[in-house]
Amino acid sequence: MSSSKRIVLTTAYKRPVLAYLEDSDPVRIRAVGDEPCYPIGTVVMARVKKMMPSSGACFVDIGDDTDYFLQIPADVSSLHFADEKQHSKVKPEDIIMVQVSNEAVKLKSPCVTGRISIHSRHLVIEEGRGVSFSSKIGQNDRRNIILPENISTYSSKYHIIVRTESKDVDDPAVFTEELVRLSEIYEHIISRSGTALVGNVLYHTPGYLESTLLDWLKYGCDEIVTDMVQYRQLLTEISEVREVAFRFYEDELLPLGKLYKLETCVDECLSRKVYLKNGAFLVIEQGETLTAIDVNSGHNIRGNKEETSFEINMNAADEILRQLRLRNISGMILIDYINMRSAEHVTELIRKTSSVLKNDDVLCRFIDTTGLGLFEITRKRVFKSFKEQWKGSD
């Protein structure tokens, strides 16, 4: 039986929050605050400020008094310089076209890249050649996707990435329309890079709220609901384009945030402790450089200690993935499961942890176990964690 899915935009503790719910349970949540000057995906002209020779990188200025980190590619010719000349290296005061790729996270500066990519609902085009598929599209699904006959016309000019949502497309004309539009946008950006000044935006992307909502729609959505008048028009337009039901909630006796217990969800995301159904609990410590997760039995060890510890650890693995996604925790993560003596149980726990991480919609990998038996995993940095979002909206 399939679960109901909805996206809710409302308030919790008098602050706007966006939540994705499955069967009324929040599985993703974002704090909606001030929009950044340059959202992720924005293409803008930048001036090189400071070189970092030891790391092959530099910091650039794009006009908002913030230093953005740029990893310089091995082949500098792939960068688009404002003077449209051939450059053998990057040096201070060079003006380069860049695209915002990451927000500032913890102690890390926001990042830009010189590899420009433009995406639509089903496709991405970027510099390069050929066609590739999202890693989340299996081999069987890839064979069933019918790309347009003239795909080579575009793949000989650009690298085309077929996105996950393409699995549901049964008319290749949909791809053709997107390719035409994306290629026009891309060429327009490139043509402007030779005359633009530092801080000139060559390509605008949707704001944080809109881009998050559009991204979540790919997981399926039965309806979008809000009780906030100021967002009614935006959500109505998005729901019409994506053919998703929209509902404006007007029950003053039971606020929308209370109906879906979003304040409880906020409390959970900000709490160190997360209790499991079997009485055990997790302790989550989000630091500046890494996150530590401790699995605690909560004195729930009864009968065979080894078997009980194994059962608690296996249940904890599922909850850990839920918490990573809900809190949007990224970077290095260390998990301290309850100690087990059985090598077979440890191997099974490694298999379980690796398996659940593959279900994450953000790239998440099991790396190894340390000498002390800690599980080391990494999760790609995309947006700030919920804790940082909430703190930033104070």
C-alpha positions as CSV (number, residue, x, y, z in Angstrom):
1,M,0.0,0.0,0.0
2,S,1.5,3.3,-1.1
3,S,1.9,6.1,1.4
4,S,0.4,9.6,1.0
5,K,2.9,12.3,0.4
6,R,2.4,16.1,0.8
7,I,4.5,19.2,1.0
8,V,3.5,21.7,3.8
9,L,4.5,25.3,4.0
10,T,3.5,26.8,7.4
11,T,4.9,28.2,10.6
12,A,6.5,26.5,13.6
13,Y,7.4,28.6,16.6
14,K,6.3,31.6,14.5
15,R,8.9,30.8,11.8
16,P,8.2,29.7,8.3
17,V,9.1,26.0,7.6
18,L,8.8,23.8,4.6
19,A,8.2,20.1,5.3
20,Y,7.8,17.0,3.2
21,L,5.6,14.4,4.8
22,E,4.9,10.7,4.2
23,D,1.7,9.5,5.9
24,S,1.7,12.8,7.9
25,D,5.2,12.1,9.3
26,P,7.9,14.7,8.4
27,V,10.9,13.1,6.6
28,R,12.4,16.4,5.3
29,I,12.2,19.8,6.8
30,R,13.7,23.2,6.0
31,A,13.7,26.5,7.8
32,V,12.7,29.3,5.5
33,G,14.7,32.4,6.1
34,D,16.3,35.3,4.2
35,E,17.1,34.3,0.7
36,P,20.9,34.5,-0.3
37,C,21.9,37.1,-2.8
38,Y,23.2,34.4,-5.1
39,P,21.3,31.1,-4.7
40,I,22.9,27.8,-5.7
41,G,23.0,27.6,-9.5
42,T,23.4,31.3,-10.1
43,V,25.9,32.1,-12.9
44,V,27.9,35.3,-12.2
45,M,31.2,37.0,-13.2
46,A,33.9,36.8,-10.5
47,R,37.2,38.5,-9.8
48,V,40.1,36.4,-8.5
49,K,41.2,37.8,-5.1
50,K,43.6,35.4,-3.4
51,M,45.5,32.4,-4.8
52,M,46.0,29.2,-2.8
53,P,48.8,27.4,-4.7
54,S,49.1,24.5,-2.2
55,S,45.6,23.4,-2.8
56,G,45.3,24.4,-6.5
57,A,42.4,26.8,-5.6
58,C,41.6,30.5,-5.1
59,F,39.1,32.8,-3.5
60,V,36.9,34.9,-5.7
61,D,34.7,38.0,-5.3
62,I,31.3,37.9,-7.0
63,G,30.0,41.2,-5.6
64,D,28.5,40.5,-2.2
65,D,31.5,41.0,0.1
66,T,31.9,37.3,0.6
67,D,34.9,35.2,-0.5
68,Y,33.9,32.2,-2.6
69,F,36.1,29.1,-2.9
70,L,37.0,28.0,-6.4
71,Q,38.9,24.8,-7.1
72,I,40.9,25.5,-10.2
73,P,40.5,22.8,-12.9
74,A,43.7,21.0,-14.2
75,D,42.8,22.3,-17.6
76,V,42.4,26.1,-17.3
77,S,41.2,26.3,-20.8
78,S,37.8,25.0,-19.6
79,L,37.3,28.3,-17.7
80,H,35.5,31.3,-19.4
81,F,37.6,34.4,-18.9
82,A,36.1,37.8,-19.5
83,D,38.8,38.9,-21.9
84,E,38.1,35.8,-24.0
85,K,41.8,35.1,-24.3
86,Q,43.7,31.8,-23.8
87,H,45.1,31.6,-20.3
88,S,47.7,29.1,-19.1
89,K,47.0,29.8,-15.5
90,V,44.7,31.7,-13.1
91,K,46.1,34.8,-11.4
92,P,44.8,37.6,-9.2
93,E,42.4,40.1,-10.8
94,D,41.4,37.7,-13.5
95,I,37.7,37.9,-14.2
96,I,36.0,34.5,-14.7
97,M,32.5,33.2,-15.1
98,V,31.5,30.9,-12.2
99,Q,28.4,29.2,-10.9
100,V,27.5,29.0,-7.2
101,S,27.7,25.3,-6.2
102,N,27.5,25.2,-2.4
103,E,26.4,27.4,0.5
104,A,28.6,28.2,3.3
105,V,28.5,25.3,5.7
106,K,29.9,25.4,9.3
107,L,33.5,26.8,8.9
108,K,33.6,26.2,5.1
109,S,33.3,29.1,2.7
110,P,30.6,29.0,0.0
111,C,31.9,27.5,-3.2
112,V,31.7,28.2,-6.9
113,T,32.7,26.2,-9.9
114,G,33.9,27.1,-13.4
115,R,31.9,24.1,-14.8
116,I,28.6,25.7,-15.8
117,S,25.5,23.4,-15.8
118,I,21.9,24.2,-16.6
119,H,19.1,21.9,-15.7
120,S,15.5,21.3,-16.3
121,R,13.1,18.8,-14.9
122,H,14.5,15.8,-16.8
123,L,17.9,16.9,-18.2
124,V,21.1,18.7,-17.4
125,I,23.5,20.1,-19.9
126,E,27.1,21.1,-19.1
127,E,30.4,21.6,-20.8
128,G,31.7,18.4,-22.4
129,R,30.4,15.7,-24.7
130,G,28.2,12.6,-24.6
131,V,25.2,11.3,-22.6
132,S,25.2,9.9,-19.1
133,F,22.5,8.8,-16.7
134,S,21.8,9.7,-13.1
135,S,23.3,7.0,-10.8
136,K,19.8,6.5,-9.4
137,I,18.5,5.2,-12.7
138,G,19.0,1.4,-12.9
139,Q,20.1,-0.4,-16.0
140,N,16.6,-1.7,-16.8
141,D,15.1,1.8,-16.5
142,R,17.9,3.2,-18.7
143,R,17.0,0.8,-21.5
144,N,13.3,1.9,-21.3
145,I,14.0,5.6,-21.6
146,I,13.4,6.7,-25.2
147,L,15.7,9.6,-26.0
148,P,15.1,11.7,-29.1
149,E,16.6,10.6,-32.4
150,N,18.5,13.9,-32.7
151,I,20.2,13.5,-29.3
152,S,23.6,13.3,-31.0
153,T,23.1,16.9,-32.3
154,Y,23.3,18.1,-28.7
155,S,25.6,15.5,-27.2
156,S,28.3,16.4,-29.7
157,K,28.2,20.0,-28.2
158,Y,27.4,19.4,-24.6
159,H,27.5,16.7,-21.9
160,I,23.9,15.7,-21.3
161,I,22.8,14.1,-18.0
162,V,19.5,12.3,-17.9
163,R,17.9,12.9,-14.5
164,T,16.0,10.5,-12.3
165,E,12.6,11.9,-13.2
166,S,13.2,10.9,-16.8
167,K,12.0,7.4,-15.9
168,D,8.4,8.6,-16.1
169,V,8.7,10.2,-19.6
170,D,7.1,8.2,-22.4
171,D,7.3,10.9,-25.1
172,P,10.8,11.8,-26.5
173,A,9.4,15.1,-27.6
174,V,9.5,16.2,-23.9
175,F,13.3,15.7,-24.0
176,T,13.6,17.6,-27.3
177,E,11.8,20.6,-26.0
178,E,14.0,20.7,-22.9
179,L,17.2,20.3,-25.0
180,V,16.2,23.2,-27.2
181,R,15.5,25.5,-24.2
182,L,18.6,24.4,-22.2
183,S,21.0,24.9,-25.2
184,E,19.6,28.4,-25.9
185,I,20.1,29.3,-22.2
186,Y,23.6,27.9,-22.2
187,E,24.7,29.6,-25.4
188,H,23.2,32.9,-24.2
189,I,25.2,32.7,-20.9
190,I,28.5,31.9,-22.8
191,S,27.9,34.8,-25.3
192,R,27.5,37.3,-22.4
193,S,30.6,36.2,-20.5
194,G,32.9,38.2,-22.8
195,T,31.3,41.6,-22.0
196,A,29.9,41.2,-18.4
197,L,31.5,42.9,-15.4
198,V,32.2,41.5,-11.9
199,G,29.0,40.9,-10.1
200,N,26.9,40.7,-13.3
201,V,24.5,37.8,-13.1
202,L,24.3,35.8,-16.3
203,Y,21.7,33.3,-15.1
204,H,19.2,33.5,-12.3
205,T,17.9,30.4,-10.5
206,P,14.8,30.0,-8.3
207,G,15.2,31.1,-4.7
208,Y,15.9,28.7,-1.9
209,L,12.3,28.1,-1.1
210,E,11.2,27.5,-4.7
211,S,14.2,25.4,-5.6
212,T,13.8,23.2,-2.5
213,L,10.1,22.7,-3.2
214,L,10.8,21.8,-6.9
215,D,13.5,19.4,-5.8
216,W,11.1,17.6,-3.3
217,L,8.4,17.2,-6.0
218,K,10.6,14.5,-7.7
219,Y,9.9,12.2,-4.7
220,G,6.2,12.3,-5.5
221,C,3.5,14.5,-4.0
222,D,-0.2,14.2,-3.7
223,E,-0.8,17.8,-2.6
224,I,0.9,21.1,-1.6
225,V,-0.7,22.8,1.4
226,T,-0.1,26.1,3.0
227,D,-1.8,28.6,5.3
228,M,0.5,31.5,4.5
229,V,-1.1,34.1,2.3
230,Q,2.2,35.5,1.1
231,Y,3.2,32.2,-0.6
232,R,-0.2,31.3,-2.0
233,Q,0.4,32.6,-5.5
234,L,3.8,31.0,-5.8
235,L,2.6,27.6,-4.7
236,T,-0.5,27.8,-6.9
237,E,1.7,28.5,-9.9
238,I,4.1,25.7,-9.1
239,S,1.3,23.2,-8.5
240,E,-0.3,24.1,-11.8
241,V,2.9,23.6,-13.8
242,R,3.7,20.3,-12.0
243,E,0.1,19.2,-12.1
244,V,0.0,18.7,-8.3
245,A,-3.1,19.4,-6.2
246,F,-2.9,22.7,-4.2
247,R,-4.9,23.4,-1.0
248,F,-5.0,26.6,1.0
249,Y,-5.6,25.7,4.7
250,E,-8.0,28.0,6.6
251,D,-8.9,26.3,9.9
252,E,-8.1,28.9,12.6
253,L,-9.0,26.5,15.4
254,L,-6.2,24.1,14.5
255,P,-3.2,25.7,12.9
256,L,-1.5,23.8,10.1
257,G,1.7,23.5,11.9
258,K,-0.1,22.0,14.9
259,L,-2.0,19.6,12.7
260,Y,1.2,18.0,11.4
261,K,3.1,18.4,14.7
262,L,5.9,20.4,13.0
263,E,7.0,22.0,16.3
264,T,7.6,18.5,17.6
265,C,9.6,17.9,14.5
266,V,11.7,21.0,15.0
267,D,12.3,20.0,18.7
268,E,13.5,16.6,17.5
269,C,15.9,18.1,14.9
270,L,17.4,20.4,17.6
271,S,17.6,17.7,20.3
272,R,20.7,15.7,21.1
273,K,18.7,12.6,21.9
274,V,16.5,10.6,19.6
275,Y,14.6,7.7,21.2
276,L,14.0,4.4,19.4
277,K,10.8,2.3,19.8
278,N,12.7,-0.4,21.6
279,G,13.8,1.9,24.4
280,A,17.3,2.5,23.1
281,F,18.3,6.0,22.0
282,L,20.8,7.9,19.8
283,V,22.9,10.8,20.9
284,I,23.7,13.1,18.0
285,E,26.5,15.7,18.5
286,Q,26.9,18.1,15.5
287,G,30.4,19.7,15.7
288,E,32.1,22.1,13.4
289,T,34.1,19.5,11.5
290,L,32.2,16.2,12.0
291,T,29.1,14.7,13.5
292,A,29.2,11.9,16.1
293,I,26.3,9.6,16.6
294,D,26.3,7.3,19.7
295,V,23.9,4.3,19.9
296,N,22.9,3.7,23.5
297,S,21.0,0.7,24.8
298,G,19.2,2.8,27.4
299,H,19.6,-0.1,29.9
300,N,17.5,-2.2,27.5
301,I,19.8,-5.1,27.5
302,R,17.8,-8.2,28.6
303,G,18.5,-11.9,28.0
304,N,21.3,-12.5,25.5
305,K,23.4,-9.4,25.5
306,E,24.9,-10.1,22.1
307,E,21.6,-10.7,20.3
308,T,19.9,-7.7,22.0
309,S,22.8,-5.4,21.0
310,F,22.7,-6.7,17.5
311,E,18.9,-6.0,17.2
312,I,19.3,-2.5,18.7
313,N,22.1,-1.7,16.3
314,M,20.1,-2.9,13.2
315,N,17.1,-0.8,14.2
316,A,19.4,2.2,14.9
317,A,20.8,2.0,11.4
318,D,17.4,2.8,9.9
319,E,16.8,5.7,12.3
320,I,20.2,7.1,11.7
321,L,19.5,7.5,8.0
322,R,16.1,9.1,8.8
323,Q,17.9,11.6,11.1
324,L,20.6,12.4,8.5
325,R,18.0,13.2,6.0
326,L,15.6,15.0,8.4
327,R,18.4,17.2,9.9
328,N,20.3,17.4,6.6
329,I,23.6,16.5,8.3
330,S,26.5,16.4,6.0
331,G,30.3,15.9,5.9
332,M,32.2,13.4,8.1
333,I,30.0,11.3,10.4
334,L,31.2,8.8,13.0
335,I,28.7,6.2,14.4
336,D,29.5,4.5,17.7
337,Y,27.2,1.4,17.7
338,I,26.9,-0.8,20.7
339,N,29.9,-3.2,20.9
340,M,29.4,-6.7,19.6
341,R,31.7,-9.6,19.9
342,S,30.4,-11.6,16.9
343,A,32.3,-11.0,13.7
344,E,29.3,-12.2,11.8
345,H,27.1,-9.6,13.5
346,V,29.6,-6.8,12.8
347,T,29.7,-7.9,9.1
348,E,25.9,-7.9,8.9
349,L,25.7,-4.4,10.5
350,I,28.2,-3.1,8.0
351,R,26.1,-4.5,5.2
352,K,22.9,-3.0,6.8
353,T,24.5,0.4,7.2
354,S,25.8,0.4,3.6
355,S,22.4,-0.7,2.3
356,V,20.3,2.0,4.1
357,L,22.7,4.7,3.0
358,K,22.0,3.8,-0.6
359,N,18.4,4.8,0.0
360,D,19.4,8.4,0.7
361,D,18.6,10.9,-2.0
362,V,21.9,12.7,-1.2
363,L,25.2,11.0,-1.9
364,C,26.0,9.1,1.3
365,R,28.8,6.5,1.6
366,F,30.0,4.0,4.2
367,I,33.8,4.4,4.2
368,D,35.2,2.0,6.8
369,T,35.4,1.1,10.5
370,T,38.1,2.7,12.6
371,G,40.5,0.8,14.9
372,L,38.1,1.5,17.7
373,G,35.2,0.0,15.9
374,L,33.5,3.3,14.9
375,F,31.6,3.4,11.6
376,E,32.9,6.2,9.3
377,I,30.5,7.6,6.7
378,T,30.3,10.7,4.6
379,R,27.3,12.6,3.3
380,K,27.6,15.2,0.5
381,R,27.2,18.8,1.5
382,V,24.3,20.5,-0.3
383,F,22.5,22.9,2.0
384,K,23.1,23.8,5.6
385,S,22.0,21.5,8.3
386,F,18.6,22.2,9.9
387,K,20.4,23.3,13.0
388,E,22.3,25.9,11.1
389,Q,19.2,27.0,9.2
390,W,17.2,27.4,12.4
391,K,20.1,29.3,14.0
392,G,20.5,31.5,11.0
393,S,16.8,32.5,11.0
394,D,17.0,33.8,14.6
